[in-house]
Amino acid sequence: MIYTTDNIEFSNLSPREFERLCFELILKCDFKQVIWRKGGADNGRDIEGYYDFLNPIAPKKTKWFFECKHYTSAGVPPEHLNSKIAWADAEEPSFLVIFVSSYITTGARTWLEKISAQKQYEIIVIEGDELKNRLVQFSDLVEHYFSENRYEQLLLDIKKHSILYKIDPSYESIREITNNIDTSVLDITDIGFLVMNFHKNYGHFETRNDYYGDFSEEILEPLFSRLIKLSSASKLGLFDEYKPEYLILGGCGCFEDAEMEDGESNLAFQFYELHLNYKQSKDNWKRGYYLFLKTNNGKAFELFSLDNSDFDTRSKYYEHYSPDILKELAIEMSDEFGVTILENSPRLRTIS
């Protein structure tokens, strides 16, 4: 998902949670041997870590101390930094970083500026606004610590269950998310995850002969204005890496119908599960999903997603649908292939 600094509210965190957040941010920044001392009251710093500056002549390993000051409104005064400076003087790290959820007072800023020239280590202060700008580079941290919207959390949960336990989300959970979530926070991988799993559900319903008329593609409609912004108008991308070597494992939709019903289909999509790199060793093959989707107002999309931990997805957008674009699709079809996609399907209503 995509977040801005407006989504980060440090006042919602406890001091311990703020320390944990800083700890995880440090790990994200590739520090090594990171130790969280959980309080630091008796040893001078909350977190300690090392960073290697690599170069071909003289690589250097540097020691970093990190202090976390969680203030909800007031600034941090100089007297609350004295003991940390004293410990740094005694143990001589290369850098002392002070994370502040709010800001430091003018007195503290002036004091640090005066003493910095006397120190063998560098003092770096990262105040609230700067800290937020660093955090938004890692959307998973913002999601974990600051997501209050239960539909955003539901999406995070079903993605986690899909990755860890291979449990596909239900039609009902997808409907709840698409009907209620703020789509501006969704990135292309989120939308790919939702639309691919929606069509996997359709295949399950059809296979079980379990369709009762309430399975509607209209639940995807809120996603499409966002998907247009995230799509390419010229290429599907990513799929080109696998296009020379894939097998179709199964699918459902208009292309399948057309082959059985003299070129007509009352569906407005085609979904395929793909076996990628199938000629390579069993350690290198991957699974992917392809989706062609037409809307009732004359637009169309192609999407391709990898079934990996990130659910990498790319999308191509066609502003004006015509039968001729079927010859342009990334999925391979013969020159003779043709299909008429009927409007207003009695089984699955197309998108308005």
C-alpha positions in Angstrom: 0.0 0.0 0.0 1.0 3.6 -0.4 1.2 6.0 2.5 2.1 9.6 3.2 3.4 11.3 6.3 -0.2 12.3 7.1 -0.8 8.6 8.0 1.9 8.6 10.7 0.8 9.7 14.1 3.5 9.1 16.8 1.1 10.0 19.6 -0.7 6.7 19.0 2.4 4.8 20.0 3.7 4.0 23.5 7.4 4.7 24.3 8.2 1.0 23.9 6.4 0.8 20.5 8.3 3.9 19.4 11.6 2.2 20.3 10.6 -0.9 18.4 9.6 1.2 15.4 13.1 2.9 15.4 14.7 -0.5 15.8 12.9 -1.9 12.8 13.8 1.2 10.7 17.4 0.7 11.6 17.3 -2.9 10.3 15.6 -1.7 7.1 18.6 0.6 6.6 21.0 -2.4 6.5 22.7 -1.9 9.9 24.3 -5.1 11.2 24.6 -6.7 14.7 21.8 -4.5 15.8 21.0 -4.8 19.6 17.9 -3.3 21.1 18.6 -2.7 24.8 14.9 -2.0 25.5 15.1 1.1 27.6 18.8 2.0 27.7 18.5 3.6 31.1 21.5 1.8 32.5 23.7 1.6 29.5 23.5 4.9 27.7 21.7 4.0 24.4 18.5 2.3 23.4 19.9 0.6 20.3 23.4 -0.2 19.1 24.5 -1.3 15.6 27.3 -1.4 13.1 27.5 -0.2 9.5 30.1 -1.2 7.0 31.3 1.5 4.5 32.6 -0.7 1.8 35.2 0.4 -0.7 37.9 -1.5 -2.6 40.8 0.1 -0.8 39.9 0.6 2.9 36.5 -0.7 4.0 35.5 0.7 7.4 33.2 -0.7 10.1 31.6 2.0 12.2 29.7 1.8 15.5 26.4 3.6 15.9 24.5 4.4 19.1 20.8 5.3 18.7 18.7 7.1 21.3 14.8 7.2 21.0 13.0 10.1 22.6 9.2 9.7 22.4 7.5 13.1 23.2 3.9 13.6 22.1 3.9 17.4 22.1 6.7 19.0 24.0 10.2 19.4 22.8 13.2 17.5 24.2 15.3 19.7 26.6 19.1 19.4 26.9 19.0 17.9 30.4 17.2 14.8 28.9 20.2 14.3 26.6 23.0 14.8 29.1 23.4 11.1 30.2 23.4 9.9 26.5 26.2 12.3 25.6 28.2 11.2 28.7 27.9 7.5 27.7 28.9 8.3 24.1 31.9 10.2 25.5 32.9 7.1 27.5 32.4 4.5 24.8 33.3 6.5 21.7 31.0 5.3 18.9 31.4 6.7 15.4 27.9 8.2 15.4 25.2 9.1 18.0 21.8 9.3 16.4 18.9 10.8 18.4 15.4 9.9 17.1 12.8 12.4 18.3 9.0 11.9 17.8 8.4 15.6 18.2 11.4 18.1 18.2 14.2 19.3 20.3 14.0 22.6 22.1 16.0 25.6 21.0 18.1 25.2 24.1 18.9 21.6 23.3 19.7 22.5 19.7 22.1 25.3 20.7 23.8 23.1 23.3 24.3 20.2 20.8 25.8 22.6 18.2 28.3 23.9 20.8 29.5 20.5 22.1 29.5 18.8 18.7 32.9 20.4 17.7 34.5 18.9 20.8 33.4 15.3 20.1 35.2 12.4 18.4 31.9 11.2 17.1 29.2 12.8 15.0 25.8 13.7 16.6 22.8 13.4 14.3 19.3 14.5 15.4 16.3 13.1 13.4 13.2 15.0 14.5 9.6 14.1 13.9 9.0 15.4 10.4 12.2 14.1 9.0 11.6 10.7 10.7 8.2 10.5 9.0 9.8 11.2 5.7 12.2 8.3 6.3 9.4 5.9 7.4 7.2 6.4 4.4 9.9 4.8 2.3 9.0 1.6 4.1 5.2 1.1 3.7 5.2 -2.1 5.6 6.4 -0.3 8.8 3.7 2.4 8.3 1.1 -0.4 7.8 2.1 -2.3 10.9 2.3 0.7 13.3 -0.2 3.2 12.0 -2.9 1.5 10.0 -6.2 2.2 11.9 -8.6 1.4 9.0 -9.9 -2.1 9.6 -10.3 -2.7 5.8 -6.6 -1.8 5.2 -5.8 -4.2 8.1 -8.1 -6.9 6.6 -6.1 -6.6 3.3 -2.8 -6.9 5.1 -4.1 -10.0 7.0 -5.4 -11.9 3.9 -2.2 -11.1 2.1 -0.2 -12.5 5.0 -2.3 -15.7 5.1 -1.9 -16.1 1.4 1.9 -15.8 1.6 2.5 -17.8 4.7 -0.2 -20.5 4.5 -1.4 -20.5 0.9 -4.9 -19.6 2.0 -6.8 -17.7 -0.8 -9.1 -14.9 0.4 -12.8 -15.5 0.1 -15.1 -13.7 -2.3 -16.8 -12.1 0.8 -13.5 -10.6 2.2 -12.6 -9.2 -1.2 -16.1 -7.6 -1.5 -15.7 -6.0 2.0 -12.3 -4.5 1.1 -13.2 -3.2 -2.4 -16.5 -1.7 -1.1 -14.9 0.2 1.8 -11.2 0.8 1.4 -9.7 4.1 0.4 -8.3 3.1 -3.0 -5.7 5.9 -3.0 -3.5 3.8 -0.6 -3.5 0.8 -2.9 -0.5 0.1 -5.1 -0.4 -2.1 -8.2 0.5 -5.2 -6.2 -2.6 -4.7 -3.9 -4.9 -4.4 -6.9 -3.3 -7.4 -8.6 -3.8 -9.5 -5.5 -7.5 -8.5 -5.2 -8.5 -8.9 -8.8 -6.6 -12.2 -9.4 -8.1 -13.7 -6.3 -11.5 -12.5 -7.3 -11.3 -14.4 -10.5 -9.8 -17.5 -8.8 -13.0 -17.5 -6.7 -15.1 -17.3 -9.9 -13.4 -20.4 -11.2 -14.1 -22.2 -7.9 -17.8 -21.3 -8.1 -18.1 -22.5 -11.6 -16.2 -25.7 -11.0 -18.5 -26.5 -8.0 -21.6 -25.5 -9.9 -22.2 -23.2 -7.0 -23.3 -20.0 -8.6 -26.4 -18.4 -7.1 -26.5 -15.0 -8.8 -24.8 -13.0 -6.1 -21.3 -13.3 -7.5 -20.8 -9.9 -9.2 -17.8 -8.4 -10.9 -19.2 -5.0 -9.9 -17.4 -5.3 -6.6 -14.1 -4.6 -8.5 -15.5 -1.4 -10.0 -14.0 0.9 -7.2 -10.5 -0.3 -8.1 -10.5 0.8 -11.8 -10.0 4.5 -11.5 -6.9 3.8 -9.4 -5.8 1.0 -11.7 -5.8 3.3 -14.7 -3.3 5.6 -12.9 -1.1 2.6 -12.2 -1.2 1.0 -15.6 1.0 1.4 -18.7 -0.7 2.3 -22.0 2.1 0.7 -24.1 3.1 -2.6 -22.6 2.3 -5.2 -20.0 5.9 -5.4 -18.7 7.3 -8.2 -16.5 5.3 -10.8 -18.6 7.9 -10.4 -21.4 10.4 -12.1 -19.2 8.2 -15.3 -19.1 6.3 -15.0 -22.4 8.6 -17.3 -24.4 8.2 -20.1 -21.9 4.9 -20.7 -20.2 2.1 -23.2 -20.1 -1.6 -22.5 -19.3 -2.6 -24.6 -16.3 -6.2 -23.6 -16.3 -8.6 -20.7 -16.6 -12.1 -19.5 -17.1 -13.7 -16.7 -19.1 -14.6 -15.4 -22.5 -11.7 -17.0 -24.5 -12.7 -20.4 -23.1 -16.3 -19.8 -23.9 -15.5 -18.7 -27.4 -13.8 -22.0 -28.2 -16.9 -23.9 -27.2 -19.7 -21.6 -28.3 -18.8 -20.6 -31.9 -16.9 -17.4 -31.0 -19.4 -15.9 -28.6 -19.2 -15.3 -24.8 -21.4 -13.6 -22.3 -18.4 -13.1 -20.0 -16.2 -10.0 -20.1 -12.9 -11.4 -18.8 -10.4 -14.2 -19.2 -8.3 -15.5 -16.3 -5.4 -17.9 -16.7 -3.1 -19.6 -14.2 0.3 -20.0 -15.8 3.3 -22.3 -15.3 6.3 -20.1 -16.0 9.8 -21.3 -16.9 8.4 -24.8 -17.3 11.4 -26.0 -19.3 13.8 -25.1 -16.6 14.7 -27.1 -13.5 12.1 -27.5 -10.8 13.9 -25.0 -8.7 13.4 -22.2 -11.2 9.8 -22.5 -12.3 7.2 -20.0 -11.1 3.5 -19.6 -11.1 1.8 -16.6 -12.5 -1.7 -15.2 -13.3 -2.9 -13.5 -16.4 -6.2 -11.5 -16.7 -7.9 -9.7 -19.5 -10.8 -7.6 -18.4 -13.3 -5.5 -20.4 -15.6 -2.9 -18.9 -19.0 -1.9 -20.1 -18.0 1.7 -20.7 -15.5 0.6 -23.4 -12.3 0.2 -21.4 -10.1 -2.8 -21.0 -7.1 -4.0 -18.9 -4.5 -6.7 -19.1 -2.9 -7.7 -15.8 0.0 -10.1 -15.1 0.9 -11.2 -11.5 3.6 -13.4 -10.1 2.6 -15.7 -7.3 5.5 -14.6 -5.0 5.8 -12.9 -1.6 5.3 -9.4 -3.2 2.6 -10.5 -5.7 4.5 -8.4 -8.3 2.0 -7.1 -10.8 1.9 -5.1 -14.1 -1.1 -3.7 -15.9 -1.8 -2.4 -19.4 -4.7 -0.1 -20.0 -6.8 0.2 -23.2 -8.8 3.4 -23.2 -11.1 2.2 -26.0 -12.0 -1.5 -26.4 -12.5 -3.0 -29.8 -12.3 -6.6 -31.0 -9.1 -5.7 -32.8 -7.2 -5.4 -29.5 -7.6 -9.1 -28.9 -4.8 -9.5 -31.5 -2.5 -7.2 -29.4 -2.8 -9.1 -26.1 0.3 -10.4 -24.5 -1.2 -13.9 -24.2 -0.5 -15.9 -27.3 -3.5 -16.6 -29.6 -3.6 -17.8 -33.2 -4.3 -15.4 -36.0 -7.6 -17.0 -36.6 -8.9 -16.5 -33.1 -11.9 -14.3 -32.7 -14.4 -13.7 -30.0 -17.5 -11.6 -29.5 -17.9 -10.5 -25.9 -21.6 -10.0 -25.3 -22.9 -7.2 -23.0 -24.9 -7.6 -19.9 -24.0 -11.2 -19.0 -26.9 -13.0 -17.2 -24.3 -14.9 -15.2 -21.7 -12.3 -14.4 -22.7 -8.6 -14.9 -20.0 -6.6 -16.7 -18.7 -3.4 -15.1 -20.5 -0.2 -15.7 
